[in-house]
Amino acid sequence: MLTFAHHPILLRQPSHDRVSGFELKWAATDTQKLWGATLTSMPAEGALEALMSPARIYCMASGDLGDVRKYYFYSRNASGPPWYMVEVTAAASSKRLSAVFKAEGNEAWRTDAYVALFKGCLGDTIAASPRASSSKAVAMT
């Protein structure tokens, strides 16, 4: 089980009944973080899911539309809310990855830890250049 001091403990993959409201949760939740990076190469189908699942970050849906592959990931805190949700877009032509992070409630301090965990799971799929990534905080309401 994943544990951090002052950070969430994430559940093993929640049952499908628990995630059935994902789309509604996504629409009702404010964006807390935006992040982008350059990929070393476009991940093979299933590769990002395989990198995330050991950390209890699960893929709700994914698919390709032309040059772009989109993923929706989620996790749930073991003690109840918040849900953590991430929309990831990867463009094959530019090798750019962008991520939109959301969490229920005012959990900014936990969201920072979740973002760090997510980035860490990406490992060598992200280019090492300091100019390759950026982080932007978004004001929460």
RARAMO-V35159 format. One record per backbone hydrogen bond with DSSP energy under -0.5 kcal/mol. CO is the residue of the C=O (numbers start at 1). NH is the residue of the N-H. If there is no record, write none. Layout:
co=CO nh=NH
co=CO nh=NH
This chain:
co=4 nh=7
co=8 nh=10
co=9 nh=78
co=15 nh=18
co=15 nh=19
co=16 nh=20
co=19 nh=22
co=21 nh=25
co=22 nh=26
co=23 nh=27
co=24 nh=28
co=25 nh=29
co=26 nh=29
co=30 nh=103
co=32 nh=138
co=33 nh=101
co=34 nh=136
co=35 nh=99
co=36 nh=134
co=37 nh=97
co=38 nh=127
co=44 nh=47
co=46 nh=50
co=47 nh=51
co=48 nh=52
co=49 nh=53
co=50 nh=54
co=52 nh=55
co=52 nh=57
co=53 nh=56
co=56 nh=58
co=58 nh=60
co=58 nh=74
co=61 nh=72
co=63 nh=70
co=65 nh=68
co=67 nh=92
co=68 nh=65
co=69 nh=90
co=70 nh=63
co=71 nh=88
co=72 nh=60
co=72 nh=61
co=73 nh=86
co=74 nh=58
co=75 nh=84
co=76 nh=11
co=77 nh=80
co=82 nh=77
co=83 nh=104
co=84 nh=75
co=85 nh=102
co=86 nh=73
co=86 nh=88
co=87 nh=100
co=88 nh=71
co=89 nh=98
co=90 nh=69
co=90 nh=92
co=91 nh=95
co=91 nh=96
co=95 nh=39
co=96 nh=91
co=97 nh=37
co=98 nh=89
co=99 nh=35
co=99 nh=101
co=100 nh=87
co=101 nh=32
co=101 nh=33
co=102 nh=85
co=105 nh=107
co=107 nh=110
co=107 nh=111
co=108 nh=112
co=109 nh=113
co=110 nh=114
co=111 nh=115
co=112 nh=116
co=113 nh=117
co=114 nh=118
co=115 nh=119
co=116 nh=120
co=117 nh=121
co=118 nh=122
co=119 nh=122
co=119 nh=123
co=120 nh=123
co=122 nh=125
co=123 nh=126
co=125 nh=40
co=129 nh=132
co=130 nh=133
co=134 nh=36
co=136 nh=34
